[in-house]
């Protein structure tokens, strides 16, 4: 029993010398800098992933509520008051901008029927298009960083890998031999840099592709609603 404990202790001692933390602490400054950059990119990416996931979830939910309210209601002013509580819905924002422009035109008319010219309806259409563009840019906010992380992180990790291998070759040249003790630290830190680069890039690319799908879906809703709203305005207010 005593001899077995001695063997376990003697085997464990060298393993402790080559832990991940010990390798990172002894890594070259260039590799450490690359790892710091990758860790920062990963942390920022995860913040964006969580934030945008919660935001899109609420945006879709509130857009559904708004569309149900819109098609059930008979008065635009009531819909406008209801939409004030749906701040995360891009569709409700499109409606509010179109309704504001419609209200400005109605102030110059007498009664509920508007005898406007083609330029009047074009003003409403331009207002809706501007709102759709603004909402699309808002939805795409911060997703560009995910795309940058997805494309750049593997290359940053590759840079750390190349530098670590170069360090291994320099150690071989300095020591005059190619033993495992000489090349292992440099290769190990090189592989760690590669792994961290992939850890940063893979969640970013998955989240980015998922968010792009959500954005396209919300943009389609805004486009469809904008066309429906213009048709309603033409049919009921321009006669």
N, C-alpha and C positions, 0 to 999 in steps of 0.2 A: 504493500500500500504506500509506503513511504517513497519507494522508488518511482511509483507512478506519479505521485505529486511532483517529484523533482523533474520528471520528464515534461509534465504539463507546464511547469513554470519556465523551463528552459525553452520550450516551444513558443510560449506566449510572449516572451521578451522581445524577440526580433519582430514579431507582428506588430507590436505597439509602435515600433519605430517607423513603420510605413503606413500609418493611418492616413485618411484623407486630409484631416486637419494638419497633421505634421507636414505632409507634402505641400499643402497650400502655404503654410507658414514659411517653408523653405524655397518656394517657387521663385522664379526670377521676377523682378518688378514688372516687366512687360506682361507676363502671363497674369500676374495678380491684377494689373490694371484692366486687362481684358475681362477677367472674371468679375471685377467690380462693375464694369459697364454692363455686362450681361445680366448680373443680378439686379441692377437698377432698372434695366429694360424689362425684365421679368416682373418685378414688383409693380412698375407703372402699368404694364399690360394687364396684370390681374386686377388692378384697381379699375381700369377702363372696362374690362370684361364684366365685372360685377355691376358697376354703375350702369353701363349701357344695357345689360340684360334686364335689370330692374326697370330702367327707363322704357325700353321697348315693350316690356310686358304691360306696363301701365298705359303706354300710348295705344297699344292695340285694344286693350280693354275699354278705355275711354272713347276711342273711335267707334267701337261697336255700340256703346251707349248713346253716343251722339247720333249716329245714323238711325238707330231705332227711334230716338226722340224726334228726329227731323221728319221721318216719313210718317210718324203718327200724329204730329202736330199740324194744325191748320193755319197758324199765325207765325210769321217770321219773327216778330218781336218777342214772342214767348220763347222761340228757339234761341234767339240771341241771348236772352237772360239766362237760359239754362246752360248755354255753352260757356258762360263765364266761369263756371265751376269745373270745366273740363280742360284744365290748363295743359295737360300732357297730350291731348289729342291734336295732331296736326290737321285733321279734317275739320275740326271745329274752328281752328284758326283761319283756314281757307274761307269758311263760311262767314266768319266775322268780318274779314276784309271785304268780301263781296257785298255783304249786307251794309257795311258802312258807306261804300260807294253808291249803292242803291239808295240809301237814305239821303245822301247829298243831292242826288238827282231828283228825288221826290219832293224836296223842299222847293224846287223851282217849278213844280207842276201843281195843278189844281185837281183835287180829288184823288182817288186811288188809281185811276187809269192814267198812264203816262203816254203822251204822244211825242216821245223823243225821237231823235234821228239815229241813224246807224252809229254815229260817233258816241252816243250815250252808252249803248250796249257794249261798244268796244272799250269804253272806259272801265266798265265792270269786268270785262274779260281780262283786260290788262292787270287790273287789281288782283284778280284771282291768280293769274299766271305769276305775278310777282310774289304772292303769298306762297304758292306751291314751290317756287324756286328757293325762297327763304327757308321754308320748312324742310326742304330736302337738304339744304346745306347744314341746317341745324341737326338733322338726323345723322348726317355723315360726320358730324364733329367728333373728334378724337379717334375715329376708326382708322384714320390715316397712320396713326402711331402704331396700331396693330399691324398694318401692312408693312410698315418700315421694319418693325421687329421681326416679322415673319421672314422677310427677305434678307435683312442685314445680320441678324443674330448668328445664323450658321457661319457666315463669313468672318464675323468677329471671333467665334469659336475656332474656326479654321486657322485664323491668324495666330491664336494662342497655341494651336496644335503644331503649326509649322515652327513657331519659335521654340516650343518645348523640345521638338525633335532636333532642332539646330543646337540647342544646349546639350543634348545627349551626344551629338557628334563632337562638339567642342570638348566635352569631358573625356571622350575616347582619345582625342588628340592630346589632351593634357596628361592623362594618366598613362597613355601608351598601351592600353589594353581595352578589350571590348567585353569585359565581364558584366554580369547582370547587375552588380552593385554600381557599376559606372553608368550604365545606360538607363537603369530602371527609374530613377527619380524624374529624369527629363521626359521619358515616354509616359510615365504616369500622369504628370501634370499636363502633358499634351492631351491625353485622353480625357482628363477631367474638363479641360477647356472645351473639347468637342461635345461632351455630354451636357455641360451647362448651356452651350449654344443651342442644342436641340431642345432642351427643356424650356428655354425661353421662346423658341420659334414655334414649336408644335402647337401649344395652346393658342398662340396669337393667330396663326393661320386658320385654325379651326373656328375660333371665335369670329374672325374677320369674315370668313365665308358665310357663317350663320347670320351675322349682322347685315351683310349685304342683301341676303334674302329677305330679311325683315324690312329693310329700307325700301327695296323694290316693291314689296307688298303694300306698304303704306303709301308710296308714291302712286301706285296704281289706284288705290282708294281715293287719293286726293284728285287725281286726274278724272276719274269717273264721276266723283261728286261735283267737281267743277263744271263738267259738261252738263250734268243733270240740273245743277242750280241755274246755269245760264238758260237752259231750255224752259225752266219754270218762270224765270224772270221775263223772257220773251213772250211767253204764252199769257201771263197774267198781268204784266205791267206795261207792256208795249203793244198797244193795239191801234 
